[in-house]
């Protein structure tokens, strides 16, 4: 998942706190008389390989980014009630650990943001992630251990030279979008990859609906965000109207292809219920335990 720039063992919390604040942009270390601590950094491989960012973007054709290991500063960010309430706490934390400050988390593709999120958690609390899961058969709740370093890059389109061999029914455009024909309605639709900003906007909208006890529209909201053209129609009102009346067969097909298209990190692992013995692949749930481990 990542290549570590140095192999130093992770240091424990220093006994004495630094009295001099040195900006990380100038020096990635904390210094004091008699104390010098360089914060470890590592490179995180991007699932996109930088292939889907436009010219001028700091990640255009860049296949990895450097981050510093999580510190008490990032724990302060994660514990901020106002940032949690605003729904931006994760973005602020990830922005803090980026070495290259020209990179904006909101502009990252979702798969690349996910890779950084997992890497940050590993540097802060280790690769073992224990959380509650519920068996889909007997509904028994139990603890399950996920290995966060077992992730693999997925998305058949993440290497352009493999694109045509993997998803023949999809056309890749020079604008880093994808065009496919829906099986039921026969419409050609053009799709874009979601960014961190899109993801945050969708999450805020869903949280607002939940707080108002309104019915969830997560599926249609996501489809409205990734579709940028239906046939010759690019007007947002026309696209939204189409999504609202899209045949279920088309919706399922589009979502299945989109998952195959988008570069991401896959942490699916086999779950075996300790109560009924049911086994199935289970995605890592990013709950409050993810950055607030129990021990």
C-alpha positions, 0 to 999 in steps of 0.5 A: 500500500505504501513505501516507507521513507525511513525504517526508524521505530515509532517513538513513544510520547516524549516526556518533555513537551517542546516550548518552541513551535516550528512550522512543519512547512519549514522543518518537519521536526520539533526542537527544544534545548536538549531535544530534537525529534524528527517526525517520521514520514512515508509515501502512500501509493495513490490508487489513481496513479495520478492518471485522472487529474488534469494538467496543472493539478499537483497530482497530475501523473503523480503516483504517490504522496508523502505524509507525516505520521499522526501526532498529538496535533492530529489527535487534537483535530480529531477531537474537535467538537466544532470540526466534527459537527461541521463534518470536516474533521477528517479532511482537516486531519488529512490536510495536516499530515500532507507534506506538500501543502499545495495538495488540497484534500477536497480535490482528491479523488475519493479512492486516493483520499481513502488510501490516505485515510487508511495510511494515516490510521496505520501510522497513528494506531497500527494496522490492526483495527478492531470494531463491532460488526453484526452478522447479516444472518443471525444479527449477533454483534461481535468484535472483528479484527481487520488488517489495514495493511492487507488492502489492494488497489482495485478499479480496472481503469486505474491503468489506462493500458489495461482499460480496453481489455477489462471493460470493453463496453466503456469509452474513456474520454480525454477529459478523464470521464467515462461513457457507457450505454445503459442496457434498459433505456439505451441512453448513453451516459457520461460519468465523472469520478467523485472527489473528496469535495463531492463526498463531503457535500453528499455526506452533509446532505444525508446528515441533514436529512437524517436529522430531519427524519426525512427518507434517505436519498443517498443512492439517487443523490450519488447517481446525480453527482457522478452523471454529467451527461445523458445522451445530448443533455448536460443540463443538471435539471434534465439529468436529475429528472432522468435519475429519478425515473431511471429503471432499476436495471440501469441503476444497478448496471451503472453502479456495478460498472462505476465500482469497476472503473474507479481506482480505490483501495479494497480492504474487504476481508472474510468474516466468519460469525462466531455464533452461527458460522456464516461466512462472507466478505465484509468491507471495513466499516469506518465507524468512530472506532477507526480513529478512536481505538478502544485501546 
